[in-house]
Amino acid sequence: MQCVIRNIIRKSRGGISAKEQVVDADILLIGRGNDCGIHLQDPRVLLRHAELTLRKGDVYVAPASGADVRVNGNLTQMVKLSVGDVIRIGPYDLTLEANDQHGKVTIAVELIDALAEDLGLILAQSAIRTGRISLRAMSWAFAIIVLAALFVAPLVTNLFHVSSPSNTLMSRSESNVAAAPTEMWSSGGISAAHKFFGESCETCHVTPFVPVQDITCLGCHESVEHHADPVKFAFASFEGRACQSCHKEHQGNQTIALSNQDFCVDCHKDFAARAPKSELLPVADFGTAHPEFKPTVVTDAALLAFNRDQFISATSPPREDSSLDFPHSKHLRAEGVRDPARGNVQLKCQNCHQPEGGGAYMLPISFEKHCHQCHALKFDVYVPDRELTHGKPEEMFKQVSDVYDAVAMRGGYEEPEAPPLIRRRAGEPLTPTQKKEALDWSAEKTNAILNGRFGKGQCDGCHKIFETTASSGPTGAGWGVEPVLASTNWYPKARFDHGRHRDMQCETCHQAKLSVASSDVLMPSISTCRSCHGGEHATDKVPSTCISCHGFHRKGLDPMKKTAAEAHGPVSKPVAKP
Amino acid sequence: MRESILIYRNHLYLKLAALVSLVATTAYVWHTPFERPNGGTWLGYTLGVVAGGLMIWLAWFGVRKRKYGIGKLRLEDWLSAHVYMGLALAIVATLHAGFQLNWNVHSALYVLMMIVIISGIVGVYFYIRFPIMLTENRRGMTAEVMLTQITDLDREIRQLAMGLDDATNAAVLKASQETIVGTTLFSQLRGFDEDCETTQARRFVEDSEGSGESTSRRQLLTRLVRKEELLKRIRRDVQLRCLLKTWLICHVPFSVAALMALAVHVVTVFYYW
């Protein structure tokens, strides 16, 4: 095969030039390799890309294994070429221009797709310059985003929120209130007690740019009392101080009440100098500088007289005259007490002293619940089903005389010393003379019982009995029972919660087993408390501040703040919002 | 900018900033309000005014540095003071907040301010180290010059590979056709590309050593190694310049955002007084 290869070069101005070359070979190789008849100088062409062969005057093209060869655009295997066919090899087009069928062919070779210029290519697909961003535009954008998100959006949406009628405090119980959009302006968490409305800012912050006013607090806390009598102790009236000067809100999920001992100690440490009229003793720290406790005790039950003079740990300790005789030691003795129904029973404090519902204090003791089981007020073994009614001495005479009148009328009374008339067979009728005799016996018996060991004697076991010259007296038997008054709270100025101390033993604080007299005041002294509790800054004890036991606003005193109506006099027209 | 801004005037501004921080910290420790320390106590308000004033003054540096030759202090004074007072601000503002952070606008201000301060610390490092690192990396050439060298190398590499086997030729062609630097911000900041086509081609040529034509292979390999090294340096150059730019984008717009948040903070605190 003799092949004329026309290398076509297109000029930039449109002209075409061709360089011709003649090659003689049986098989004409096409490729990058130096041994190829049609030598294509481009890296995109394989060393041996394809070959041309002549068979019976026709030219055939056959791609090398795996090589990409297209004839007239179609990917192909070995194919016969006609004049005008275009073979695409890499970036080259090879056109069969002529074939004389006698072994002479002309092929035009043209580079169609030159390799791109390197620098341009790299720059086109790379980015070696940093991005161009306007700092000024970005700064403006950031500032506007901050202003819009943190200020304008909450301010505008809050206008709709405030005007919603469901957001007043009073309607709160009916529906859950959505958080105000301005909640993001809150400087810190709402106190636990105010959380239920705390998401609605305008509940307290009534007017923008005006501090929260007392009148708003008084909407709920109208009755909050003074700390001290404002007339006697004007310096402790806190006149002119706003509620929020002490009660700081937005301090997180805790109580809004100040618990700092320094706040109290500031006045109470040199108290005599500050308030000469006061009887309060100076105090600086519960653990190290707090006076001994002084219990409030009953000094005369009949006159309802109390007194708080003596320290609990004084050498002659305070005694309570409740007019009762109840020896704790007898009831709590180790060998137990005799219960008529259950035999020997070991009594515990809890048998009588039971906590009230809240668990802080103890329920009152009652005869019926706590004493009667053992101390039933029976008065005659031959009338075992009858008892005296406790607490009603004035009914006692009638109760007993009714019993013996009935016994006298019916007969069958089994007491050996009783006259035969009363011991007669039950139901045997009486003559009028016998009837009188029987009733005389009844009156005598009633008197004997009331003044005997099951009447006066039985009451005397626990109560003080007084004799009276009047023939009858309260009981109708010439004697009466002194009124009883026992303290329910010996330390009324402090709070104590039994519930929070429920894992302690009663005896740890109350020495009841050793108490032989009911006048003993079984209250602990400060040293007992101090075995566990220290002052606010204690590190080895339970840190306890003033308000752990004492209240600041004192019950019984007048309200600390005037309401709007009190401050402005009778309201004739709506008072303007502060 | 040189390292000397840190030791400028015998650490004058470091001492000033330390004094401000010390006074604020002492006052904070000494002051024991009844409630948790917060921005609403008298000390809280005082520290707040100081911190707010510092923020505005620090931002004024952006204006001052564009106006040459005004005022008594030189720009070096301003910059040295800007750096140290920025650090003092972090302390004063934290004490003003009483270490309380919540999901609110006030903490948003704190976070924005801390972004600016921390980016400032990073910026000091960048501006002290990067000019040296850039110069060392460039060795007197710009990225454009290095790229021109690469294109020259590519031409030689292709020429050499032309005579070699098809697989080598294809790998080398791909490497020259797909030389890519940068593209995305991420790849610019990354600064290297261990799977770069050039590296792959170099590995291929290394692995296929001994399969004939050892002279042209060795020549090809040395050029590929050289190209790879140039690419590494270009990528490093792009990385350093991109970091500087990114730093500026962090520091400046965030400082403007923090100023706006400061205004919102002050207004909202008194809106709900």
Contacts between the chains, C-beta under 8 A, distances in Angstrom:
chain1	res1	chain2	res2	distance
A	32	B	162	6.0
A	32	B	169	7.4
A	34	B	163	7.5
A	41	B	162	7.0
A	43	B	158	5.1
A	43	B	161	6.3
A	43	B	162	5.7
A	43	B	169	5.4
A	43	B	172	7.2
A	43	B	173	4.5
A	44	B	173	6.6
A	46	B	166	4.8
A	46	B	169	8.0
A	47	B	165	6.7
A	47	B	166	5.6
A	47	B	169	7.8
A	115	B	158	7.9
A	116	B	177	7.7
A	118	B	150	7.6
A	118	B	151	3.6
A	118	B	154	5.0
A	118	B	155	6.7
A	118	B	176	6.8
A	119	B	147	6.1
A	119	B	148	6.3
A	119	B	151	4.6
A	121	B	177	6.9
A	121	B	179	7.6
A	122	B	147	6.0
A	122	B	150	7.0
A	122	B	151	7.0
A	122	B	179	4.9
A	122	B	180	7.5
A	122	B	181	7.2
A	123	B	147	7.2
A	125	B	178	7.4
A	125	B	179	7.9
A	125	B	180	5.1
A	125	B	183	7.5
A	126	B	179	7.5
A	126	B	180	5.2
A	126	B	181	4.1
A	126	B	182	5.2
A	126	B	183	6.5
A	127	B	181	7.2
A	127	B	182	3.6
A	127	B	183	5.2
A	127	B	184	7.6
A	127	B	188	6.6
A	127	B	238	7.8
A	128	B	143	5.1
A	128	B	147	7.4
A	128	B	181	5.3
A	128	B	182	5.4
A	128	B	234	6.5
A	128	B	237	7.7
A	128	B	238	5.2
A	130	B	188	6.8
A	130	B	238	7.5
A	130	B	241	5.4
A	130	B	242	4.7
A	130	B	245	4.3
A	131	B	185	6.6
A	131	B	245	7.2
A	133	B	245	7.8
A	133	B	249	6.0
A	135	B	248	6.5
A	135	B	249	7.0
A	135	B	252	5.0
A	135	B	253	6.6
A	138	B	249	6.5
A	138	B	252	7.7
A	138	B	253	4.3
A	139	B	252	6.0
A	139	B	253	4.4
A	139	B	256	3.9
A	139	B	257	7.7
A	140	B	256	7.6
A	141	B	253	7.3
A	142	B	253	4.4
A	142	B	254	6.7
A	142	B	256	5.7
A	142	B	257	3.8
A	142	B	260	7.6
A	143	B	256	5.0
A	143	B	257	5.8
A	143	B	259	7.3
A	143	B	260	4.2
A	145	B	257	7.2
A	146	B	108	7.8
A	146	B	112	7.5
A	146	B	257	4.8
A	146	B	260	4.4
A	146	B	261	5.1
A	146	B	264	6.8
A	147	B	260	5.3
A	147	B	263	7.9
A	147	B	264	6.7
A	150	B	105	4.6
A	150	B	108	6.1
A	150	B	261	6.4
A	150	B	264	4.8
A	151	B	105	7.6
A	151	B	264	4.5
A	151	B	267	7.1
A	151	B	268	7.0
A	182	B	268	7.8
A	182	B	271	8.0
A	182	B	272	7.3
A	183	B	104	7.9
A	184	B	103	7.1
A	184	B	104	5.1
A	184	B	105	5.5
A	185	B	104	6.5
A	185	B	105	5.6
A	185	B	268	4.0
A	185	B	269	8.0
A	185	B	271	6.8
A	185	B	272	5.9
A	186	B	102	7.5
A	186	B	104	5.5
A	186	B	272	7.6
A	187	B	38	7.3
A	187	B	39	6.9
A	187	B	40	7.1
A	187	B	102	7.9
A	187	B	104	6.9
A	187	B	106	6.0
A	187	B	269	6.8
A	188	B	38	6.9
A	188	B	100	6.1
A	188	B	102	5.9
A	188	B	104	7.9
A	189	B	102	6.8
A	201	B	272	5.7
A	205	B	271	7.8
A	205	B	272	4.3
A	205	B	273	7.3
A	208	B	271	5.0
A	208	B	272	7.5
A	209	B	270	5.5
A	209	B	271	6.1
A	209	B	273	6.3
A	210	B	273	6.3
A	211	B	273	4.3
A	212	B	273	7.2
A	246	B	34	7.6
A	248	B	34	7.6
A	248	B	35	4.2
A	248	B	40	7.3
A	251	B	35	5.2
A	251	B	36	5.3
A	251	B	38	7.1
A	252	B	36	7.2
A	252	B	100	8.0
A	258	B	34	5.1
A	258	B	35	7.5
A	260	B	34	4.7
A	262	B	32	7.7
A	262	B	34	7.4
A	263	B	34	5.5
